[in-house]
């Protein structure tokens, strides 16, 4: 009986590993992130580019319109990042949760330590940047966890080390 149980557990674990590496599951996840991202952010994910930066004092979320003449996307990006800075400061991370279908790593700590984290919106030529800063080491680790997750799940190719 024990041998059968071990074989069954091995089979289940193998199946889960295969599902995680299934290209069609990956493609569906990326399609969901794009669709839910457009819903949560208010702009077309294919017309924009995200970047996430890790700094010694926090990091940044940067979004830009791919076309410099796309004034609608530029306005939507700026509106979204301004609004997210205000929401994050109150502990509201609903947009990232909706986009990714889960609570991103770091959010629980960022919410708990929200009074120790500052969010500053900056306009850029084609969009904007939400700068996230903190002097608290626990909050800093959470910000970095949050940004690393964004890099992985949006597949931006950004560095996951601190600049």
C-alpha positions in Angstrom: 0.0 0.0 0.0 2.8 2.4 0.9 4.5 1.7 -2.4 1.3 2.5 -4.3 0.9 5.7 -2.4 4.5 6.8 -3.1 4.0 6.0 -6.8 0.7 8.0 -6.8 2.4 11.0 -5.1 5.3 10.8 -7.5 2.8 10.8 -10.5 0.9 13.8 -9.1 4.1 15.8 -8.5 5.4 15.0 -12.0 2.1 16.1 -13.5 2.3 19.4 -11.6 5.8 20.0 -12.8 4.8 19.3 -16.4 1.9 21.6 -16.1 4.1 24.4 -14.9 6.3 24.0 -18.0 3.5 23.5 -20.4 3.9 26.0 -23.2 0.1 26.3 -23.7 -0.4 27.0 -20.0 2.3 29.7 -20.2 0.7 31.2 -23.3 -2.7 31.3 -21.5 -1.2 32.9 -18.4 0.5 35.6 -20.5 -2.8 36.3 -22.4 -4.6 36.5 -19.0 -1.9 39.0 -17.7 -2.4 41.1 -20.8 -6.2 41.1 -20.7 -6.4 41.6 -16.9 -3.6 44.2 -17.1 -5.6 46.2 -19.7 -8.7 46.0 -17.4 -6.8 47.1 -14.3 -4.5 49.7 -15.9 -6.8 51.2 -18.6 -4.5 50.9 -21.5 -3.5 48.3 -24.2 -0.6 46.2 -23.0 0.6 45.6 -26.5 0.9 49.4 -27.1 3.0 49.9 -24.0 6.2 48.7 -22.4 6.7 48.1 -18.7 10.0 48.1 -16.8 10.7 47.5 -13.2 13.8 48.8 -11.5 15.4 47.8 -8.1 17.3 50.5 -6.3 19.1 50.6 -3.0 16.3 52.7 -1.5 13.4 50.9 -3.3 12.7 50.8 -7.0 10.5 52.0 -9.8 7.6 51.0 -12.0 8.1 52.5 -15.5 5.6 52.4 -18.3 5.9 54.0 -21.7 3.9 54.1 -24.9 5.7 52.3 -27.7 4.6 55.0 -30.2 5.6 58.6 -29.2 2.5 59.9 -31.1 0.1 57.7 -29.0 -1.1 60.5 -26.8 -4.1 58.4 -25.6 -1.8 55.7 -24.1 0.6 58.3 -22.7 -2.3 60.0 -20.8 -3.7 56.6 -19.7 -0.3 55.5 -18.4 0.2 58.8 -16.4 -3.3 58.6 -15.0 -2.8 55.0 -14.0 0.5 55.5 -12.3 -0.6 58.5 -10.4 -3.7 56.6 -9.2 -1.6 53.5 -8.2 0.8 55.6 -6.2 -2.2 57.0 -4.1 -3.7 53.5 -3.8 -0.5 51.7 -2.9 0.1 54.4 -0.2 -3.2 53.3 1.4 -2.4 49.6 1.1 -4.6 49.0 -1.9 -2.9 46.6 -4.3 -6.0 45.5 -6.1 -4.8 46.3 -9.6 -1.6 44.1 -9.4 -3.7 41.4 -7.8 -6.3 41.5 -10.6 -3.6 41.7 -13.3 -1.7 38.7 -12.0 -4.5 36.6 -10.6 -2.8 36.5 -7.2 -1.5 38.6 -4.4 2.1 39.4 -5.5 4.9 38.6 -3.2 5.8 41.6 -0.9 2.3 43.1 -0.9 1.3 41.9 2.6 4.4 43.5 4.1 4.1 46.6 1.9 0.5 47.0 3.2 1.5 46.5 6.8 4.4 48.9 6.5 2.7 51.4 4.2 3.6 54.4 6.4 7.3 53.7 5.8 7.1 53.6 2.0 6.8 56.7 -0.2 5.3 56.7 -3.8 6.3 59.5 -6.1 4.9 59.8 -9.6 7.1 61.3 -12.3 6.0 62.1 -15.9 8.4 60.8 -18.6 8.4 61.7 -22.3 6.2 58.7 -23.3 4.5 57.9 -20.0 5.6 57.8 -16.4 7.5 56.4 -13.5 6.2 55.5 -10.1 9.2 55.8 -7.8 9.0 53.7 -4.6 11.3 54.6 -1.7 11.8 53.5 1.9 14.5 53.6 4.6 13.0 50.5 6.4 14.9 47.3 5.7 11.8 45.1 6.0 9.8 47.3 3.7 12.7 47.5 1.2 12.9 43.7 1.0 9.1 43.6 0.3 9.4 46.2 -2.4 12.2 44.3 -4.1 10.1 41.0 -3.8 7.2 42.8 -5.4 9.2 44.3 -8.3 11.1 41.0 -9.0 7.7 39.3 -9.3 6.6 41.9 -11.7 9.7 41.4 -13.8 9.1 37.6 -13.9 5.4 37.7 -14.5 5.5 40.5 -17.2 8.6 38.9 -18.7 10.3 42.3 -19.1 13.9 40.9 -19.0 14.8 43.7 -16.5 17.6 43.0 -14.0 16.5 41.4 -10.7 19.5 42.7 -8.9 19.7 46.1 -7.2 21.1 48.9 -9.5 
